[in-house]
């Protein structure tokens, strides 16, 4: 009974966290850090529940699930020290921005870990539905109701441009598409009622018009019709993929810096102008004072997360980051595909500041391969 009450309270606080974050993002975007208030409240509340629950003598430590997510907290400590030594090597004081940038990794990881160990899978299904519907409503309001239902606006869609493009909601729609496809069509415990939510997620992923997202959503939908995603992938294969992304980051960095030509592709057009943002580093005489310190100089994100990580604190940071995150997928092939998407997005664009997207992603990946828990009490089974 106590556990049930704790889950209800955690669910309520999570909903508050989501609504606070979403409303602030809707009204002010990334400009107002008050959007994190609800998440901090959720972490405090769920931490208290988790600690007191596991202090009980009758509960085994084996009940704790997805411990590998906590390695991200260790990764945050590593990034702090890498930032400190990088700043000292450049004769600078470490930037205060380092803490902010590291929190983009550690906050979603900690909250996702706590959610996985407190909220049941059935409750989480309901929360995901609520998140999707709420995000759809806010997205329509953000582009304008009149605009969204205007034929003239739809006729303006051409090539790579759309009046409905939204980086704020694209990530949530995409991870929702992954989630509802898996639990609606692939999982051993699939619920056909989720297919309508999958269709909605796909539709609004397309409407919000982030190219990589649109590509992957179509890809998983098409391939999923002919290919069994419910299979295992070796951890060795995940390890090799992590190393490939490390090397891809170094090559892509050379490409966007203009030091390497790839198939005569125009770097400015391919990155949709992100090379200009990178050029500002040189224009402002930027020298790294730690992870995230470039924001102090140009007051904008580079929007190429892995490139930024590589340039600010080095290859070793990208290496440990890649190994840590690909370790999360275990042997679940679908989780592996989701992580490949996230890394391609981190390489060519940015998602770290979208903290709530990463909370949903980590909870989803943490839940894969543990469907037997649907018959039990927790999000994860034994």
N, C-alpha and C positions, 0 to 999 in steps of 0.2 A: 504493500500500500504506500509506504514511504517512497519507494522507487518510482511509483506511478506519479505521485505528487511532484517529485523532483523533475520528472520528464515533462510534465505539464508546465511547470514553472520555467524550465529551460526553453521550452517551445515558445512560450509567451514572450520571454525576453528576446529570443531570436527574432521573432516577428517584429518586435519594437526596433531591434537593431537594423533589420532589413528596411523597415519603413523610414526610419530616420536617415539612413544612408541614401535611400532612393529619392526621398523628397529633397534632401540637400543637393544631390546630384542633378535632379530635375531643375531646381531653381538657380543653383550657382555653379554647377559643374565641379571641376577640380579646384576651384578657387577658395573653398571653405572647408577647412579641416574639421569643423564641428560635425561633419558627416560620420566621423569615427566614434563619436560619443557612444552610440548604441552598441557598437562592436566591443568597445572597452567594457561597457556594462555587462554585455553578454559573456565576455571572457572571465570577468570577476565572478559573476554568479555561477557559471558552469564550473569554474575552478573549485569553488567552495563545495559544490555538489560532488564533484569528482574526488576531491581530497577526503571528505568525510565518508563517502561511500567506501573508498578503498582503505580507510583506517579501520573499518569493521573487521574484526578477527575472523568472521565466518566467510569472508570473501577472499578468494585466491588471487594472487597477482596475475595468474593466467587469464583472468577475465579482462585484463587491459588489452585493447585491440589497437592495431595500426601504430605500434610503437615506432616504426620506421619514419613516420611523419615527423617525429621529434628530432630526427637528425637535421632537419631544416633549422632548428634552433641552434644546433652546434655549428651549422653552416653560417649562421648570422654572426656567431662569435669569431669564426675564422675570417669573415669579411671585415669585421671590426679591426682585427689585428693587421690584416693585409692593408687596410686603409691607413692605419696608423703608421706602418713602416713605409708605405708609399709616400705619404705626406712628409715624413722625416727625411726620406731619401731625396725629396725635391726641395728640402729646406723650408717647408711650410708647416703650419699648424693644421692638424686634421680638421676638416670642415664639420660643422654641426649637422650638415645635411646628411652625413653618413648614417646617423641614427634613423632619420626619416626613411632613407632608401632601404636600409636593412629591415625596417619594420614592415615594408611592403612584402617581405618574404615571411617574417616570423609571425606576424599577426594572423594571417590566414591559416598558417600551419597550426598554431596553437588552438585557435577556435575550431578548426576542422577536427582536430584530434579529440577535443572535448565533446563536440557534437556526436562524433562517431561512437563514443563510449557512453552516451547518455540517451540520445534520441533513437527510438525504434525505427526500423525501415518503413513500416506502414505510415508512421507519422511523417517521416521525411518525404515519402511520396506525396502526401497532402501538401507539405510545405513547398515542394518544388512546383506543384500545380499553382499554388497561390502566388509564388514568385513570378512564374511565367505570365499569368493573367495580369497581375499588377504591373509588370514591366511593359506588357503590350499596351495597357491603358496609358501609362506615363509616356511611352514612346509616341503614341498617336497625338497626345497633347503637345509633346515637345516639337514635333514637326508641324503641328497645327491641324486641327480637325478639318477645317475647310480645305487645307492643302492636301491632306491625306485622301480625301474623298473627291478631289478635283481631277477630272479627266485631263485637263491641260497640264497639271503637274506630272501626271504619269507619262504624258507624251514627251516630257522634257528628258526622260531617261534615255541616255545615248552612250554607247561605248563604255567607258569606265566611270561615268558620272551619273549621279542620281541625286535629286533634291531630298531624298529620304535617307541619305547616308547618316549613320549615327554610330560613333565609336563608344558612346555611353552604354547603349543597350545591345550592341551586336554580340559582345562576349557572353552575356547572359542568355541570349537567344540560342547561341551556338552550343553552349554547354547543356542547355535544356534539350536541344535536339539530340545530342549524344545520349543524354540520360534517358529520355523517353523512348528513343529507339531501342536502347539496350533492355530496359525493363518492360517495354511493350512488345518487342519482337524477338529478342535474342536470349534473354535470361531463361534459365530453367524454370523460373517462377514468373514467366511473362504474364502480363495483364493486358489483354487486348483493348481494354478501355483507355489505355494510355496512348493508343495510336492517334487519337484526335489531338492530343497535346504534342505529339511528335510532328504532326502535320502543321499545327500552328507554329511550332518552333522553327520548322524549316521555312515556312512562308515568311516569318518576320526576320529570320536570318537573311533571307534574300532581300527583303524590303530595306533592311538597315545597311545593306550593300557594302560590306567589307569583303574584298575580293577573295582572300584566302578562306574566309569563313564560308562564303557562298560555294567555293570550289569543294571544300571538304564536306559540307552538308550534302551537296549533290552526290559526292563520291560515296559517302557512307550509305546513302539511300540506295543508289544504284548497285553498288557492290554487294550491299546487304541482301539484295534480292537473289543473288546467285552464289554467294560465298558465306560460309559458316564462320561468323565472327566468334562464336562461342568455343574457342579452342585455346590451347596453351602456346605460349612463346617462351623459349628458353631465356634464362637470366643472362646467359652469355651473349645472346643476340641483342638484348637490351643494352648490355655493356658496350658492345661494338657500336650500336647506334649512338650512345652517349659520346663515344670517342669521335665518331663521324661528325657530330654536331660541333664538337670542339674545333676540329680542323675546318669545318665549314665556316665557323665564326672568324677564324683568322683569314681565310680566303675572302669572305664577304667584306671584311673590314678593309682589306687591300682594294677591293673593288669600289667600295663607296668613297674611299679616300682618293680614288683616281690613279692608284698605283698599279692597277691590274685591269686589263681589258678582258671581258668575258663575252665571247661570241658577238662582238661589236654592239653590245647592248648599251644604250645610253643610261648611265647610272642615275642621272637626275630624274629622268622620266620613269625609270623602273622603280625607284624609291619614292616616287611622287613628291619630290622636293626635299626629302630628308637629307640629301647630300649638302644642301644649302645650310641646314641647321648645323651639320658637322663642320662646315667651312667657317662658321662663326667661332668655333673653338680657337682656330688659328688667328682669326681676325682680332679676337679679344685677348690673345696671348695666354690661353688657358694652359695651366700645368696642374696635373691631378693632385688634389689634397684629400683623396679618398673617394670611396664609392658614393656617387651622387653629387660630388662637388662641382661638376660642370654646370649644375643648375644655378649655383651662386654667380656664375659668370654671365650666362646667356638668358637666365630666367625662363627657360622652357625645356621640355624634355627632348632628348634626342630622338625618341620614338623608334629606337632599334636597341632593345634591352640587352641582348647578348653582346652587341658591338660596344655599347656603353660600358658594360661590365669588363670587357676585354681591355678597352683603352684606359679605363680608370684604375683597375687594380690587377690586371694581368691575366695571362693564360691559366694560371693555377686556379684562379677563382672560377673561370668558366668550366674547367675540368671537374672540380669538386661539385659545382652546382649541377652539372649534367649527370654525373654519377649518382648524386643524391636523389635527384628527381626521377630518373629512370629506374632507380631501385624501388620506387614506390609502386610501380605497376605489377611487381611480382611476376607471375607467369600468365597473366590474363592478356590475351591478344587484343581485345577491344580497348582495355586500358592503355596498352602500348600505342594503339592508333591515336587515342586521345592525346597522349603525351607528345607524340610526333607532331600533331597539329599545334599544340601549345608551343613547342620549340621552334617550329617554322614561323609562328607568329612572333615569338620573342626575337628571332633573328632578323626578320624583315620589318617588324612593327613594334608595338609596345602593349603590354597588358599588366605589368607589375602594379601601376597605380590603381588598377581596377581591382581593389582588394576583395570585394564581394564575389566577383567572378572567380577568383582563386579559392575562396572559401568553398564555393560550390564544386569547383573542379577537384579539390583535394578530398572533399567528402565523397564525391562520386568514385574517384579512383580508389579511395580507401575502402569503399563498400564492395567493389568488384571482387568476385571470387568467393564471396562469403554469403551467398544467397540463402544458405541453410538457416541463417539467422531470422528469416521471415517467419519460420516456425517457432523461433525463440523469442527472447525478450529484447535483444539489443540489435543495433544496426549491423554488427558483426557477429558471426557465429564462432564456434570453436574450431 
